[in-house]
Amino acid sequence: MVLMISVKHACQLGWFSESERQELTALVDEMKNSFGSSGNTSPGIKSPGGTLSQIIERFYPFVKLGHVLVSLEVKTGYTMLAHDFHISKKMPHSLQERILLFVVQTDNIDTSACIINPPEVSFLLNGKMVEKRVNITMDTGPQLPSNVTATLKYGTNLLQVMGNCKGHYIIVIAFTGVILPPAKPVLKDYLQSEVIESNPGNSRA
């Protein structure tokens, strides 16, 4: 599967003739459809904002979202998804940035329950299990974003999502940086309030 997706990206780069490109692309799409159905999956955000920004601000305040590599919205129901994406050295990022996987339930983002991995869903990247996000090593509590930097590579990568989603989720893979807190917290000036006795009954004659 990974090999065929690499062929697909080679087609996009113009390595084959037009007729060969169409034939190979159709073959890759057929293989992806035979792996599973993405009928309850749709493209998500293309840039930082909306729900994910609210989640980061509330639960991961020191994470700075950078270039988004993958953004998908998954609806309630059984999902078998194979999604390929490309990482280029020309993408805006620095070597200090990490690549994180975010999984967020969007039905209710008011509590940390929204960052619990869907209990019946497993995530794989390039055929490798994402730590604490597969059924045999599942973390049942709220999770930090998964650091998948070491699992990914320049070129073609493959995300696989399998299982039953009991809710609506967004799945995002993105370059991220760190927001450092100020060295010395700045406190606002404190003004002593004056107590004014406005009740004449409290004064003595």
N, C-alpha and C positions, 0 to 999 in steps of 0.2 A: 504493500500500500504506500509506504513512504517513498519507494522507488518510483512508482507511477506518479505520485504528486511532484517529485523532482522533475520528471519528464514534462509534466504540465507547465511548470515554471520555465523550463527550457523552451517550451513552445512560445510562452509569453515574451521571452527574450529574443525570439526570432531565429532560433537555431534550426528550425525545420521549415519546409515549404508550406504554403497555405493549405494545400490538400492534406499533407501529413499532419499539420497542426490540428485541423478539424477532426481528423480521424483519431489522433491520440487524445485530444481533449474529450471527445465523446466516450472513449474507452475509460478514461479516468473517472468521469462522471458516473458511468455505469457501475464501476467498482465501488464508488462511494455510496451509491444508492443501494447496492447489494449488501453493504456493511450495515446500514441502518437507515432510519428515516429521520429527517430534520423538519418534519411538518409542523412541529410545535416550537420551532426555533426561528428567530429572525435576527437580522443585524441590529446591533444596539447603537450606542453613542459613537460618534466619530472623533470627538474631542472631549476633554475634561468638562464636566458640568453636570447639572441636574442631580439625580439621585446619588451617583457615586461621589460627587463632590461633598454632598451632605454627609454621607457615611464617613468619608475621610476626615472631614472637619470634626465630626462628633466622636469617632472612635479611634482614629489614627492621626491625631493632630500634627505629628512630626513627619508625616509622609507627604512628599511633594510629587504630584502626578505629572509625568512627562508624556512622551510619545506613546500613543495607544496602539498596540499591535493587534489585539483581538478584542472585539466587543460584541457580545451576543445576548439576546434576551430569550429565555427559555420559559415556556408556559407549563401549566400543570399537565402532568401525564408522563408516560414512559418515553424516554429519550435514548436513542443510540446515534450519537453524533460523531462524525469525523470531519474536523475543520482544519484545513491547511493554511499556513501563513508564512510570510517571508520576512526575514530579518536581514537588512542590508547595513553595511558599514557606513553608508551615506546617510542613514537615518539620523535625525538630531538626537544625540545622546553623548554622554561622557563615560569614560571607563569606570568612574566611581559610582555610576548609577547601577541599581539592581533591577532585575525584572521580576515583578511580583504578579501573582495570580489572585484576583479578588473574586469571591463568590458571595453574592448578597441577595437575600430574599426581599423583594420590593413590596410585598403586601402590607408590611408594617415595619417602618424603619425607626420607630421611636425607642425601641429597646435593643439591647445587644443580642437578642435572640435572632435578629435579622442577619447576623454574621456567623451563624451556625451552619456548617456544611449540611446540605440535604442528606439525611441519614441513609437513604437508599441509593445514593448516586456516587459513582466512582469517577475519578479524573486521572487520565494518563497523558503524558507528554512524551512524544517520540518513543512510545511503547513502554515508558517507565512510569511506575506508580508515583503519584504526587503524595508526599508524606502527609499522613493524617487526613487524606481526602480519598481514601479507598475503603471498601467495606471491611477489610481484614485489619486495618490499623486506623479506624475512624476515631477522630476526636469529637466527642459528643457535645462539647461546650463551644462558646464563642471563640472564633479563631482569628489570629493575626493573618494578614495576607501571606500566602506561601511564596517563599523565595525560590524561584525556579531558574535562576540565572545559570547555574551549572548544568541544568538539563537541556537548555536550548543552545542553539549554535547559529552562526551566520549562515544564511541560505534558507532551505525549506525546513519547516517544523510542522508537527502534527499534534493537534489537540483532540483527544477522544473523551467523550462524556457518555456514560452509560448508567441507566437506572431510572427510578421512578421519582419525579419531582412533585412534591406535594405543595405546590405554590408556584409563584412567579419569581424567577431569578434573573439576575444579570451576571454574566461571566466576563471579566475583563483581565487581559494580560497587558501590562504596560511597563515602560521604563519608569523608575521612580528615584527621587533623590530624598535627601533628609533636610528638614527644616530645623536649624539649630535654635534653641531658645536663647534669649538675650543673656549676656554674661551677668548683668545686674538687672533684675526686674525693676521696671520703672513704676513707681507708685504715684498716683495722682496726689496733688497737694490737698492736704486736709484742712478744712476751714472749721474753726470752732463756732458752733451755732450758739446764738444768744437765746437764753430762756427769758421769755417775756411773760410776766404774770398779767394776764388780761382780765382775770376775774377779780373785781374789786372786793368780793367777799373774803378773799384770802388775805387782804391787808388789814393791819390793825389801825384803829383810830388813834 
